[in-house]
Amino acid sequence: MTATGNVSRALHSGVVQLVSSFLHDAGLPAAPRPYVAPSAKLSDALAAEWAHGVDGDVRGLDGIYANVTTRQSFRPWDDLDRARTGAHIMGRPVGLFIQWRSGRSVDDSIVVLSLTDFAKLIGGTPPAP
């Protein structure tokens, strides 16, 4: 889903495409979430989601739920909570978000995840809380 506060759906979709392309070019099996125009009928939007699987903005990363945000204001806890919730719903062990900032290249985007998810991502077993 597009995070609340993104500049526009079209810009968000473009950045998701850029992030996915960057990761794909880096040798990862990343693919962008399919874009559904705001004017699309609800039935078409739901069909696109079901056809491609309900998932984060960047898809195909094994075990990772990844959202992209183009917010002008940096609100990491809101976006991290959304990514964690998405990861939980989808049964993924890691939830993260990628923050793109206007005026910066896509490769300068930041990735935010919890320390627990970071430990999982690099092969560790985080201690129980």
KOLGU-4560 file (N, C-alpha, C; in nm, 3 decimals, padded with zeros to 5 digits):
<recs>
<n_xx: 00.083 n_yy: -00.118 n_zz: 00.000 ca_xx: 00.000 ca_yy: 00.000 ca_zz: 00.000 c_xx: 00.087 c_yy: 00.125 c_zz: 00.000 mol: A seq: 1 type: MET>
<n_xx: 00.034 n_yy: 00.229 n_zz: -00.055 ca_xx: 00.104 ca_yy: 00.356 ca_zz: -00.053 c_xx: 00.096 c_yy: 00.411 c_zz: 00.088 mol: A seq: 2 type: THR>
<n_xx: 00.209 n_yy: 00.445 n_zz: 00.146 ca_xx: 00.209 ca_yy: 00.499 ca_zz: 00.282 c_xx: 00.139 c_yy: 00.633 c_zz: 00.287 mol: A seq: 3 type: ALA>
<n_xx: 00.064 n_yy: 00.656 n_zz: 00.392 ca_xx: -00.002 ca_yy: 00.784 ca_zz: 00.409 c_xx: 00.102 c_yy: 00.894 c_zz: 00.412 mol: A seq: 4 type: THR>
<n_xx: 00.076 n_yy: 01.001 n_zz: 00.342 ca_xx: 00.170 ca_yy: 01.113 ca_zz: 00.342 c_xx: 00.263 c_yy: 01.115 c_zz: 00.223 mol: A seq: 5 type: GLY>
<n_xx: 00.257 n_yy: 01.014 n_zz: 00.137 ca_xx: 00.340 ca_yy: 01.019 ca_zz: 00.018 c_xx: 00.296 c_yy: 01.135 c_zz: -00.069 mol: A seq: 6 type: ASN>
<n_xx: 00.389 n_yy: 01.192 n_zz: -00.143 ca_xx: 00.363 ca_yy: 01.312 ca_zz: -00.222 c_xx: 00.249 c_yy: 01.289 c_zz: -00.320 mol: A seq: 7 type: VAL>
<n_xx: 00.255 n_yy: 01.184 n_zz: -00.398 ca_xx: 00.148 ca_yy: 01.150 ca_zz: -00.492 c_xx: 00.160 c_yy: 01.004 c_zz: -00.528 mol: A seq: 8 type: SER>
<n_xx: 00.050 n_yy: 00.945 n_zz: -00.572 ca_xx: 00.053 ca_yy: 00.804 ca_zz: -00.610 c_xx: 00.144 c_yy: 00.781 c_zz: -00.729 mol: A seq: 9 type: ARG>
<n_xx: 00.142 n_yy: 00.872 n_zz: -00.825 ca_xx: 00.226 ca_yy: 00.856 ca_zz: -00.944 c_xx: 00.375 c_yy: 00.864 c_zz: -00.908 mol: A seq: 10 type: ALA>
<n_xx: 00.412 n_yy: 00.962 n_zz: -00.825 ca_xx: 00.551 ca_yy: 00.974 ca_zz: -00.782 c_xx: 00.592 c_yy: 00.851 c_zz: -00.702 mol: A seq: 11 type: LEU>
<n_xx: 00.505 n_yy: 00.809 n_zz: -00.611 ca_xx: 00.534 ca_yy: 00.691 ca_zz: -00.530 c_xx: 00.558 c_yy: 00.570 c_zz: -00.620 mol: A seq: 12 type: HIS>
<n_xx: 00.472 n_yy: 00.550 n_zz: -00.718 ca_xx: 00.487 ca_yy: 00.437 ca_zz: -00.810 c_xx: 00.618 c_yy: 00.445 c_zz: -00.887 mol: A seq: 13 type: SER>
<n_xx: 00.655 n_yy: 00.566 n_zz: -00.930 ca_xx: 00.782 ca_yy: 00.584 ca_zz: -01.002 c_xx: 00.902 c_yy: 00.551 c_zz: -00.916 mol: A seq: 14 type: GLY>
<n_xx: 00.897 n_yy: 00.592 n_zz: -00.790 ca_xx: 01.009 ca_yy: 00.564 ca_zz: -00.699 c_xx: 01.015 c_yy: 00.413 c_zz: -00.668 mol: A seq: 15 type: VAL>
<n_xx: 00.899 n_yy: 00.350 n_zz: -00.649 ca_xx: 00.897 ca_yy: 00.205 ca_zz: -00.629 c_xx: 00.963 c_yy: 00.135 c_zz: -00.748 mol: A seq: 16 type: VAL>
<n_xx: 00.933 n_yy: 00.182 n_zz: -00.868 ca_xx: 00.995 ca_yy: 00.126 ca_zz: -00.989 c_xx: 01.146 c_yy: 00.146 c_zz: -00.987 mol: A seq: 17 type: GLN>
<n_xx: 01.191 n_yy: 00.266 n_zz: -00.950 ca_xx: 01.335 ca_yy: 00.294 ca_zz: -00.945 c_xx: 01.406 c_yy: 00.208 c_zz: -00.840 mol: A seq: 18 type: LEU>
<n_xx: 01.347 n_yy: 00.196 n_zz: -00.722 ca_xx: 01.407 ca_yy: 00.115 ca_zz: -00.616 c_xx: 01.415 c_yy: -00.031 c_zz: -00.660 mol: A seq: 19 type: VAL>
<n_xx: 01.305 n_yy: -00.081 n_zz: -00.716 ca_xx: 01.303 ca_yy: -00.220 ca_zz: -00.762 c_xx: 01.406 c_yy: -00.244 c_zz: -00.871 mol: A seq: 20 type: SER>
<n_xx: 01.417 n_yy: -00.151 n_zz: -00.965 ca_xx: 01.516 ca_yy: -00.163 ca_zz: -01.072 c_xx: 01.658 c_yy: -00.161 c_zz: -01.017 mol: A seq: 21 type: SER>
<n_xx: 01.683 n_yy: -00.074 n_zz: -00.921 ca_xx: 01.816 ca_yy: -00.067 ca_zz: -00.859 c_xx: 01.851 c_yy: -00.202 c_zz: -00.795 mol: A seq: 22 type: PHE>
<n_xx: 01.758 n_yy: -00.257 n_zz: -00.717 ca_xx: 01.783 ca_yy: -00.386 ca_zz: -00.650 c_xx: 01.797 c_yy: -00.499 c_zz: -00.752 mol: A seq: 23 type: LEU>
<n_xx: 01.715 n_yy: -00.497 n_zz: -00.857 ca_xx: 01.724 ca_yy: -00.598 ca_zz: -00.962 c_xx: 01.860 c_yy: -00.591 c_zz: -01.031 mol: A seq: 24 type: HIS>
<n_xx: 01.904 n_yy: -00.470 n_zz: -01.063 ca_xx: 02.035 ca_yy: -00.451 ca_zz: -01.127 c_xx: 02.149 c_yy: -00.493 c_zz: -01.035 mol: A seq: 25 type: ASP>
<n_xx: 02.123 n_yy: -00.492 n_zz: -00.903 ca_xx: 02.223 ca_yy: -00.535 ca_zz: -00.806 c_xx: 02.224 c_yy: -00.687 c_zz: -00.789 mol: A seq: 26 type: ALA>
<n_xx: 02.141 n_yy: -00.756 n_zz: -00.868 ca_xx: 02.140 ca_yy: -00.902 ca_zz: -00.865 c_xx: 02.036 c_yy: -00.963 c_zz: -00.774 mol: A seq: 27 type: GLY>
<n_xx: 01.942 n_yy: -00.884 n_zz: -00.725 ca_xx: 01.837 ca_yy: -00.936 ca_zz: -00.637 c_xx: 01.707 c_yy: -00.952 c_zz: -00.717 mol: A seq: 28 type: LEU>
<n_xx: 01.625 n_yy: -01.049 n_zz: -00.681 ca_xx: 01.502 ca_yy: -01.075 ca_zz: -00.757 c_xx: 01.388 c_yy: -00.979 c_zz: -00.721 mol: A seq: 29 type: PRO>
<n_xx: 01.413 n_yy: -00.852 n_zz: -00.727 ca_xx: 01.315 ca_yy: -00.751 ca_zz: -00.688 c_xx: 01.225 c_yy: -00.713 c_zz: -00.804 mol: A seq: 30 type: ALA>
<n_xx: 01.098 n_yy: -00.691 n_zz: -00.772 ca_xx: 01.001 ca_yy: -00.646 ca_zz: -00.871 c_xx: 00.908 c_yy: -00.544 c_zz: -00.804 mol: A seq: 31 type: ALA>
<n_xx: 00.864 n_yy: -00.444 n_zz: -00.878 ca_xx: 00.777 ca_yy: -00.342 ca_zz: -00.818 c_xx: 00.633 c_yy: -00.392 c_zz: -00.802 mol: A seq: 32 type: PRO>
<n_xx: 00.566 n_yy: -00.336 n_zz: -00.706 ca_xx: 00.423 ca_yy: -00.360 ca_zz: -00.690 c_xx: 00.353 c_yy: -00.305 c_zz: -00.814 mol: A seq: 33 type: ARG>
<n_xx: 00.260 n_yy: -00.379 n_zz: -00.873 ca_xx: 00.192 ca_yy: -00.329 ca_zz: -00.993 c_xx: 00.118 c_yy: -00.198 c_zz: -00.963 mol: A seq: 34 type: PRO>
<n_xx: 00.127 n_yy: -00.106 n_zz: -01.055 ca_xx: 00.060 ca_yy: 00.024 ca_zz: -01.040 c_xx: -00.084 c_yy: 00.012 c_zz: -01.088 mol: A seq: 35 type: TYR>
<n_xx: -00.175 n_yy: 00.060 n_zz: -01.006 ca_xx: -00.315 ca_yy: 00.065 ca_zz: -01.044 c_xx: -00.355 c_yy: 00.212 c_zz: -01.041 mol: A seq: 36 type: VAL>
<n_xx: -00.401 n_yy: 00.264 n_zz: -01.153 ca_xx: -00.438 ca_yy: 00.406 ca_zz: -01.163 c_xx: -00.547 c_yy: 00.440 c_zz: -01.063 mol: A seq: 37 type: ALA>
<n_xx: -00.542 n_yy: 00.562 n_zz: -01.007 ca_xx: -00.644 ca_yy: 00.604 ca_zz: -00.912 c_xx: -00.785 c_yy: 00.598 c_zz: -00.969 mol: A seq: 38 type: PRO>
<n_xx: -00.797 n_yy: 00.611 n_zz: -01.099 ca_xx: -00.929 ca_yy: 00.610 ca_zz: -01.162 c_xx: -00.981 c_yy: 00.469 c_zz: -01.189 mol: A seq: 39 type: SER>
<n_xx: -00.902 n_yy: 00.367 n_zz: -01.155 ca_xx: -00.942 ca_yy: 00.229 ca_zz: -01.181 c_xx: -01.062 c_yy: 00.191 c_zz: -01.095 mol: A seq: 40 type: ALA>
<n_xx: -01.144 n_yy: 00.102 n_zz: -01.149 ca_xx: -01.256 ca_yy: 00.052 ca_zz: -01.071 c_xx: -01.203 c_yy: -00.032 c_zz: -00.955 mol: A seq: 41 type: LYS>
<n_xx: -01.277 n_yy: -00.033 n_zz: -00.847 ca_xx: -01.236 ca_yy: -00.111 ca_zz: -00.730 c_xx: -01.214 c_yy: -00.257 c_zz: -00.766 mol: A seq: 42 type: LEU>
<n_xx: -01.300 n_yy: -00.313 n_zz: -00.849 ca_xx: -01.285 ca_yy: -00.453 ca_zz: -00.888 c_xx: -01.155 c_yy: -00.477 c_zz: -00.963 mol: A seq: 43 type: SER>
<n_xx: -01.114 n_yy: -00.380 n_zz: -01.047 ca_xx: -00.987 ca_yy: -00.394 ca_zz: -01.121 c_xx: -00.868 c_yy: -00.384 c_zz: -01.026 mol: A seq: 44 type: ASP>
<n_xx: -00.877 n_yy: -00.293 n_zz: -00.929 ca_xx: -00.769 ca_yy: -00.277 ca_zz: -00.832 c_xx: -00.753 c_yy: -00.404 c_zz: -00.748 mol: A seq: 45 type: ALA>
<n_xx: -00.864 n_yy: -00.460 n_zz: -00.703 ca_xx: -00.858 ca_yy: -00.582 ca_zz: -00.624 c_xx: -00.807 c_yy: -00.699 c_zz: -00.708 mol: A seq: 46 type: LEU>
<n_xx: -00.849 n_yy: -00.707 n_zz: -00.833 ca_xx: -00.803 ca_yy: -00.814 ca_zz: -00.921 c_xx: -00.652 c_yy: -00.806 c_zz: -00.943 mol: A seq: 47 type: ALA>
<n_xx: -00.599 n_yy: -00.684 n_zz: -00.958 ca_xx: -00.454 ca_yy: -00.667 ca_zz: -00.976 c_xx: -00.379 c_yy: -00.714 c_zz: -00.852 mol: A seq: 48 type: ALA>
<n_xx: -00.431 n_yy: -00.681 n_zz: -00.735 ca_xx: -00.366 ca_yy: -00.725 ca_zz: -00.611 c_xx: -00.369 c_yy: -00.877 c_zz: -00.600 mol: A seq: 49 type: GLU>
<n_xx: -00.483 n_yy: -00.938 n_zz: -00.626 ca_xx: -00.492 ca_yy: -01.084 ca_zz: -00.614 c_xx: -00.408 c_yy: -01.154 c_zz: -00.719 mol: A seq: 50 type: TRP>
<n_xx: -00.401 n_yy: -01.098 n_zz: -00.839 ca_xx: -00.322 ca_yy: -01.160 ca_zz: -00.946 c_xx: -00.174 c_yy: -01.158 c_zz: -00.913 mol: A seq: 51 type: ALA>
<n_xx: -00.130 n_yy: -01.052 n_zz: -00.847 ca_xx: 00.014 ca_yy: -01.037 ca_zz: -00.819 c_xx: 00.047 c_yy: -01.063 c_zz: -00.673 mol: A seq: 52 type: HIS>
<n_xx: -00.051 n_yy: -01.097 n_zz: -00.592 ca_xx: -00.028 ca_yy: -01.123 ca_zz: -00.451 c_xx: -00.025 c_yy: -00.994 c_zz: -00.371 mol: A seq: 53 type: GLY>
<n_xx: -00.094 n_yy: -00.996 n_zz: -00.261 ca_xx: -00.095 ca_yy: -00.879 ca_zz: -00.173 c_xx: 00.038 c_yy: -00.878 c_zz: -00.099 mol: A seq: 54 type: VAL>
<n_xx: 00.117 n_yy: -00.777 n_zz: -00.122 ca_xx: 00.251 ca_yy: -00.772 ca_zz: -00.064 c_xx: 00.298 c_yy: -00.628 c_zz: -00.058 mol: A seq: 55 type: ASP>
<n_xx: 00.419 n_yy: -00.607 n_zz: -00.016 ca_xx: 00.475 ca_yy: -00.472 ca_zz: -00.004 c_xx: 00.501 c_yy: -00.409 c_zz: -00.140 mol: A seq: 56 type: GLY>
<n_xx: 00.565 n_yy: -00.293 n_zz: -00.136 ca_xx: 00.592 ca_yy: -00.219 ca_zz: -00.259 c_xx: 00.699 c_yy: -00.285 c_zz: -00.345 mol: A seq: 57 type: ASP>
<n_xx: 00.801 n_yy: -00.342 n_zz: -00.282 ca_xx: 00.907 ca_yy: -00.413 ca_zz: -00.354 c_xx: 00.889 c_yy: -00.561 c_zz: -00.324 mol: A seq: 58 type: VAL>
<n_xx: 00.871 n_yy: -00.639 n_zz: -00.429 ca_xx: 00.838 ca_yy: -00.780 ca_zz: -00.412 c_xx: 00.950 c_yy: -00.870 c_zz: -00.462 mol: A seq: 59 type: ARG>
<n_xx: 00.949 n_yy: -00.994 n_zz: -00.415 ca_xx: 01.044 ca_yy: -01.093 ca_zz: -00.463 c_xx: 01.166 c_yy: -01.112 c_zz: -00.376 mol: A seq: 60 type: GLY>
<n_xx: 01.179 n_yy: -01.032 n_zz: -00.271 ca_xx: 01.293 ca_yy: -01.045 ca_zz: -00.181 c_xx: 01.258 c_yy: -01.151 c_zz: -00.076 mol: A seq: 61 type: LEU>
<n_xx: 01.324 n_yy: -01.262 n_zz: -00.079 ca_xx: 01.291 ca_yy: -01.377 ca_zz: 00.004 c_xx: 01.287 c_yy: -01.342 c_zz: 00.153 mol: A seq: 62 type: ASP>
<n_xx: 01.170 n_yy: -01.360 n_zz: 00.215 ca_xx: 01.155 ca_yy: -01.339 ca_zz: 00.358 c_xx: 01.146 c_yy: -01.194 c_zz: 00.401 mol: A seq: 63 type: GLY>
<n_xx: 01.140 n_yy: -01.101 n_zz: 00.305 ca_xx: 01.141 ca_yy: -00.958 ca_zz: 00.339 c_xx: 01.015 c_yy: -00.891 c_zz: 00.287 mol: A seq: 64 type: ILE>
<n_xx: 00.952 n_yy: -00.815 n_zz: 00.375 ca_xx: 00.840 ca_yy: -00.729 ca_zz: 00.336 c_xx: 00.897 c_yy: -00.588 c_zz: 00.328 mol: A seq: 65 type: TYR>
<n_xx: 00.895 n_yy: -00.528 n_zz: 00.209 ca_xx: 00.959 ca_yy: -00.398 ca_zz: 00.188 c_xx: 00.859 c_yy: -00.296 c_zz: 00.133 mol: A seq: 66 type: ALA>
<n_xx: 00.844 n_yy: -00.185 n_zz: 00.203 ca_xx: 00.765 ca_yy: -00.072 ca_zz: 00.156 c_xx: 00.860 c_yy: 00.040 c_zz: 00.115 mol: A seq: 67 type: ASN>
<n_xx: 00.808 n_yy: 00.130 n_zz: 00.033 ca_xx: 00.882 ca_yy: 00.249 ca_zz: -00.008 c_xx: 00.801 c_yy: 00.370 c_zz: 00.035 mol: A seq: 68 type: VAL>
<n_xx: 00.867 n_yy: 00.472 n_zz: 00.085 ca_xx: 00.798 ca_yy: 00.595 ca_zz: 00.119 c_xx: 00.868 c_yy: 00.714 c_zz: 00.054 mol: A seq: 69 type: THR>
<n_xx: 00.787 n_yy: 00.808 n_zz: 00.009 ca_xx: 00.838 ca_yy: 00.930 ca_zz: -00.052 c_xx: 00.795 c_yy: 01.050 c_zz: 00.031 mol: A seq: 70 type: THR>
<n_xx: 00.773 n_yy: 01.027 n_zz: 00.159 ca_xx: 00.730 ca_yy: 01.136 ca_zz: 00.248 c_xx: 00.829 c_yy: 01.252 c_zz: 00.245 mol: A seq: 71 type: ARG>
<n_xx: 00.775 n_yy: 01.371 n_zz: 00.256 ca_xx: 00.862 ca_yy: 01.487 ca_zz: 00.271 c_xx: 00.909 c_yy: 01.500 c_zz: 00.416 mol: A seq: 72 type: GLN>
<n_xx: 00.824 n_yy: 01.457 n_zz: 00.509 ca_xx: 00.863 ca_yy: 01.459 ca_zz: 00.651 c_xx: 00.903 c_yy: 01.317 c_zz: 00.690 mol: A seq: 73 type: SER>
<n_xx: 01.013 n_yy: 01.305 n_zz: 00.757 ca_xx: 01.066 ca_yy: 01.174 ca_zz: 00.795 c_xx: 00.999 c_yy: 01.130 c_zz: 00.925 mol: A seq: 74 type: PHE>
<n_xx: 00.917 n_yy: 01.026 n_zz: 00.916 ca_xx: 00.848 ca_yy: 00.972 ca_zz: 01.033 c_xx: 00.876 c_yy: 00.821 c_zz: 01.039 mol: A seq: 75 type: ARG>
<n_xx: 00.995 n_yy: 00.785 n_zz: 01.084 ca_xx: 01.036 ca_yy: 00.645 ca_zz: 01.076 c_xx: 00.950 c_yy: 00.548 c_zz: 01.155 mol: A seq: 76 type: PRO>
<n_xx: 00.901 n_yy: 00.588 n_zz: 01.271 ca_xx: 00.824 ca_yy: 00.491 ca_zz: 01.351 c_xx: 00.693 c_yy: 00.456 c_zz: 01.283 mol: A seq: 77 type: TRP>
<n_xx: 00.627 n_yy: 00.552 n_zz: 01.220 ca_xx: 00.502 ca_yy: 00.523 ca_zz: 01.148 c_xx: 00.526 c_yy: 00.426 c_zz: 01.034 mol: A seq: 78 type: ASP>
<n_xx: 00.628 n_yy: 00.453 n_zz: 00.954 ca_xx: 00.657 ca_yy: 00.367 ca_zz: 00.839 c_xx: 00.710 c_yy: 00.230 c_zz: 00.882 mol: A seq: 79 type: ASP>
<n_xx: 00.789 n_yy: 00.227 n_zz: 00.989 ca_xx: 00.840 ca_yy: 00.099 ca_zz: 01.038 c_xx: 00.725 c_yy: 00.014 c_zz: 01.093 mol: A seq: 80 type: LEU>
<n_xx: 00.632 n_yy: 00.077 n_zz: 01.164 ca_xx: 00.517 ca_yy: 00.003 ca_zz: 01.214 c_xx: 00.435 c_yy: -00.056 c_zz: 01.100 mol: A seq: 81 type: ASP>
<n_xx: 00.419 n_yy: 00.020 n_zz: 00.991 ca_xx: 00.345 ca_yy: -00.031 ca_zz: 00.874 c_xx: 00.418 c_yy: -00.152 c_zz: 00.812 mol: A seq: 82 type: ARG>
<n_xx: 00.549 n_yy: -00.140 n_zz: 00.802 ca_xx: 00.627 ca_yy: -00.251 ca_zz: 00.743 c_xx: 00.623 c_yy: -00.374 c_zz: 00.833 mol: A seq: 83 type: ALA>
<n_xx: 00.633 n_yy: -00.356 n_zz: 00.963 ca_xx: 00.626 ca_yy: -00.469 ca_zz: 01.056 c_xx: 00.489 c_yy: -00.537 c_zz: 01.049 mol: A seq: 84 type: ARG>
<n_xx: 00.384 n_yy: -00.456 n_zz: 01.042 ca_xx: 00.249 ca_yy: -00.511 ca_zz: 01.032 c_xx: 00.234 c_yy: -00.590 c_zz: 00.903 mol: A seq: 85 type: THR>
<n_xx: 00.282 n_yy: -00.533 n_zz: 00.792 ca_xx: 00.276 ca_yy: -00.604 ca_zz: 00.664 c_xx: 00.354 c_yy: -00.735 c_zz: 00.669 mol: A seq: 86 type: GLY>
<n_xx: 00.471 n_yy: -00.733 n_zz: 00.729 ca_xx: 00.553 ca_yy: -00.854 ca_zz: 00.741 c_xx: 00.479 c_yy: -00.959 c_zz: 00.824 mol: A seq: 87 type: ALA>
<n_xx: 00.417 n_yy: -00.917 n_zz: 00.932 ca_xx: 00.343 ca_yy: -01.009 ca_zz: 01.018 c_xx: 00.227 c_yy: -01.072 c_zz: 00.941 mol: A seq: 88 type: HIS>
<n_xx: 00.150 n_yy: -00.990 n_zz: 00.871 ca_xx: 00.035 ca_yy: -01.040 ca_zz: 00.795 c_xx: 00.079 c_yy: -01.138 c_zz: 00.686 mol: A seq: 89 type: ILE>
<n_xx: 00.189 n_yy: -01.105 n_zz: 00.619 ca_xx: 00.236 ca_yy: -01.189 ca_zz: 00.508 c_xx: 00.322 c_yy: -01.307 c_zz: 00.554 mol: A seq: 90 type: MET>
<n_xx: 00.352 n_yy: -01.314 n_zz: 00.684 ca_xx: 00.433 ca_yy: -01.423 ca_zz: 00.735 c_xx: 00.580 c_yy: -01.411 c_zz: 00.700 mol: A seq: 91 type: GLY>
<n_xx: 00.627 n_yy: -01.288 n_zz: 00.683 ca_xx: 00.768 ca_yy: -01.265 ca_zz: 00.652 c_xx: 00.845 c_yy: -01.235 c_zz: 00.781 mol: A seq: 92 type: ARG>
<n_xx: 00.965 n_yy: -01.287 n_zz: 00.796 ca_xx: 01.040 ca_yy: -01.262 ca_zz: 00.919 c_xx: 01.095 c_yy: -01.120 c_zz: 00.930 mol: A seq: 93 type: PRO>
<n_xx: 01.111 n_yy: -01.050 n_zz: 00.818 ca_xx: 01.173 ca_yy: -00.917 ca_zz: 00.821 c_xx: 01.081 c_yy: -00.815 c_zz: 00.754 mol: A seq: 94 type: VAL>
<n_xx: 01.060 n_yy: -00.702 n_zz: 00.823 ca_xx: 00.985 ca_yy: -00.590 ca_zz: 00.766 c_xx: 01.074 c_yy: -00.467 c_zz: 00.765 mol: A seq: 95 type: GLY>
<n_xx: 01.076 n_yy: -00.395 n_zz: 00.654 ca_xx: 01.158 ca_yy: -00.275 ca_zz: 00.643 c_xx: 01.092 c_yy: -00.176 c_zz: 00.550 mol: A seq: 96 type: LEU>
<n_xx: 01.142 n_yy: -00.053 n_zz: 00.555 ca_xx: 01.097 ca_yy: 00.044 ca_zz: 00.455 c_xx: 01.216 c_yy: 00.118 c_zz: 00.399 mol: A seq: 97 type: PHE>
<n_xx: 01.198 n_yy: 00.166 n_zz: 00.277 ca_xx: 01.300 ca_yy: 00.242 ca_zz: 00.206 c_xx: 01.249 c_yy: 00.385 c_zz: 00.194 mol: A seq: 98 type: ILE>
<n_xx: 01.329 n_yy: 00.481 n_zz: 00.240 ca_xx: 01.291 ca_yy: 00.623 ca_zz: 00.237 c_xx: 01.369 c_yy: 00.692 c_zz: 00.126 mol: A seq: 99 type: GLN>
<n_xx: 01.295 n_yy: 00.741 n_zz: 00.027 ca_xx: 01.355 ca_yy: 00.821 ca_zz: -00.079 c_xx: 01.329 c_yy: 00.967 c_zz: -00.050 mol: A seq: 100 type: TRP>
<n_xx: 01.426 n_yy: 01.052 n_zz: -00.075 ca_xx: 01.412 ca_yy: 01.196 ca_zz: -00.053 c_xx: 01.424 c_yy: 01.269 c_zz: -00.186 mol: A seq: 101 type: ARG>
<n_xx: 01.334 n_yy: 01.362 n_zz: -00.205 ca_xx: 01.335 ca_yy: 01.444 ca_zz: -00.326 c_xx: 01.471 c_yy: 01.511 c_zz: -00.343 mol: A seq: 102 type: SER>
<n_xx: 01.520 n_yy: 01.513 n_zz: -00.465 ca_xx: 01.648 ca_yy: 01.576 ca_zz: -00.493 c_xx: 01.767 c_yy: 01.484 c_zz: -00.475 mol: A seq: 103 type: GLY>
<n_xx: 01.743 n_yy: 01.361 n_zz: -00.434 ca_xx: 01.851 ca_yy: 01.264 ca_zz: -00.417 c_xx: 01.832 c_yy: 01.149 c_zz: -00.515 mol: A seq: 104 type: ARG>
<n_xx: 01.941 n_yy: 01.085 n_zz: -00.551 ca_xx: 01.929 ca_yy: 00.970 ca_zz: -00.640 c_xx: 01.876 c_yy: 00.850 c_zz: -00.561 mol: A seq: 105 type: SER>
<n_xx: 01.819 n_yy: 00.756 n_zz: -00.631 ca_xx: 01.757 ca_yy: 00.642 ca_zz: -00.565 c_xx: 01.859 c_yy: 00.561 c_zz: -00.486 mol: A seq: 106 type: VAL>
<n_xx: 01.982 n_yy: 00.555 n_zz: -00.532 ca_xx: 02.084 ca_yy: 00.478 ca_zz: -00.460 c_xx: 02.125 c_yy: 00.543 c_zz: -00.329 mol: A seq: 107 type: ASP>
<n_xx: 02.079 n_yy: 00.665 n_zz: -00.304 ca_xx: 02.106 ca_yy: 00.735 ca_zz: -00.180 c_xx: 01.990 c_yy: 00.720 c_zz: -00.080 mol: A seq: 108 type: ASP>
<n_xx: 01.889 n_yy: 00.639 n_zz: -00.115 ca_xx: 01.777 ca_yy: 00.614 ca_zz: -00.025 c_xx: 01.827 c_yy: 00.539 c_zz: 00.098 mol: A seq: 109 type: SER>
<n_xx: 01.753 n_yy: 00.555 n_zz: 00.206 ca_xx: 01.791 ca_yy: 00.482 ca_zz: 00.328 c_xx: 01.693 c_yy: 00.368 c_zz: 00.352 mol: A seq: 110 type: ILE>
<n_xx: 01.743 n_yy: 00.264 n_zz: 00.416 ca_xx: 01.663 ca_yy: 00.148 ca_zz: 00.453 c_xx: 01.656 c_yy: 00.146 c_zz: 00.604 mol: A seq: 111 type: VAL>
<n_xx: 01.533 n_yy: 00.134 n_zz: 00.657 ca_xx: 01.513 ca_yy: 00.135 ca_zz: 00.801 c_xx: 01.446 c_yy: 00.005 c_zz: 00.844 mol: A seq: 112 type: VAL>
<n_xx: 01.505 n_yy: -00.060 n_zz: 00.943 ca_xx: 01.448 ca_yy: -00.180 ca_zz: 01.001 c_xx: 01.491 c_yy: -00.189 c_zz: 01.146 mol: A seq: 113 type: LEU>
<n_xx: 01.422 n_yy: -00.270 n_zz: 01.223 ca_xx: 01.456 ca_yy: -00.283 ca_zz: 01.364 c_xx: 01.586 c_yy: -00.361 c_zz: 01.380 mol: A seq: 114 type: SER>
<n_xx: 01.646 n_yy: -00.350 n_zz: 01.496 ca_xx: 01.769 ca_yy: -00.424 ca_zz: 01.525 c_xx: 01.741 c_yy: -00.574 c_zz: 01.522 mol: A seq: 115 type: LEU>
<n_xx: 01.624 n_yy: -00.614 n_zz: 01.570 ca_xx: 01.585 ca_yy: -00.755 ca_zz: 01.566 c_xx: 01.579 c_yy: -00.805 c_zz: 01.422 mol: A seq: 116 type: THR>
<n_xx: 01.514 n_yy: -00.726 n_zz: 01.334 ca_xx: 01.505 ca_yy: -00.767 ca_zz: 01.194 c_xx: 01.641 c_yy: -00.762 c_zz: 01.125 mol: A seq: 117 type: ASP>
<n_xx: 01.726 n_yy: -00.668 n_zz: 01.164 ca_xx: 01.861 ca_yy: -00.662 ca_zz: 01.107 c_xx: 01.937 c_yy: -00.790 c_zz: 01.142 mol: A seq: 118 type: PHE>
<n_xx: 01.927 n_yy: -00.834 n_zz: 01.268 ca_xx: 01.995 ca_yy: -00.957 ca_zz: 01.310 c_xx: 01.944 c_yy: -01.076 c_zz: 01.228 mol: A seq: 119 type: ALA>
<n_xx: 01.811 n_yy: -01.083 n_zz: 01.206 ca_xx: 01.754 ca_yy: -01.192 ca_zz: 01.125 c_xx: 01.806 c_yy: -01.185 c_zz: 00.982 mol: A seq: 120 type: LYS>
<n_xx: 01.812 n_yy: -01.063 n_zz: 00.928 ca_xx: 01.852 ca_yy: -01.042 ca_zz: 00.788 c_xx: 01.994 c_yy: -01.092 c_zz: 00.761 mol: A seq: 121 type: LEU>
<n_xx: 02.083 n_yy: -01.072 n_zz: 00.858 ca_xx: 02.222 ca_yy: -01.112 ca_zz: 00.834 c_xx: 02.253 c_yy: -01.251 c_zz: 00.893 mol: A seq: 122 type: ILE>
<n_xx: 02.147 n_yy: -01.324 n_zz: 00.927 ca_xx: 02.166 ca_yy: -01.465 ca_zz: 00.966 c_xx: 02.178 c_yy: -01.493 c_zz: 01.112 mol: A seq: 123 type: GLY>
<n_xx: 02.153 n_yy: -01.395 n_zz: 01.198 ca_xx: 02.160 ca_yy: -01.418 ca_zz: 01.341 c_xx: 02.026 c_yy: -01.463 c_zz: 01.398 mol: A seq: 124 type: GLY>
<n_xx: 02.030 n_yy: -01.500 n_zz: 01.523 ca_xx: 01.907 ca_yy: -01.535 ca_zz: 01.596 c_xx: 01.896 c_yy: -01.436 c_zz: 01.711 mol: A seq: 125 type: THR>
<n_xx: 01.808 n_yy: -01.337 n_zz: 01.696 ca_xx: 01.797 ca_yy: -01.237 ca_zz: 01.801 c_xx: 01.748 c_yy: -01.298 c_zz: 01.933 mol: A seq: 126 type: PRO>
<n_xx: 01.800 n_yy: -01.249 n_zz: 02.045 ca_xx: 01.754 ca_yy: -01.300 ca_zz: 02.175 c_xx: 01.608 c_yy: -01.263 c_zz: 02.198 mol: A seq: 127 type: PRO>
<n_xx: 01.539 n_yy: -01.344 n_zz: 02.276 ca_xx: 01.400 ca_yy: -01.317 ca_zz: 02.309 c_xx: 01.393 c_yy: -01.191 c_zz: 02.395 mol: A seq: 128 type: ALA>
<n_xx: 01.288 n_yy: -01.111 n_zz: 02.374 ca_xx: 01.277 ca_yy: -00.986 ca_zz: 02.454 c_xx: 01.252 c_yy: -01.013 c_zz: 02.601 mol: A seq: 129 type: PRO>
</recs>
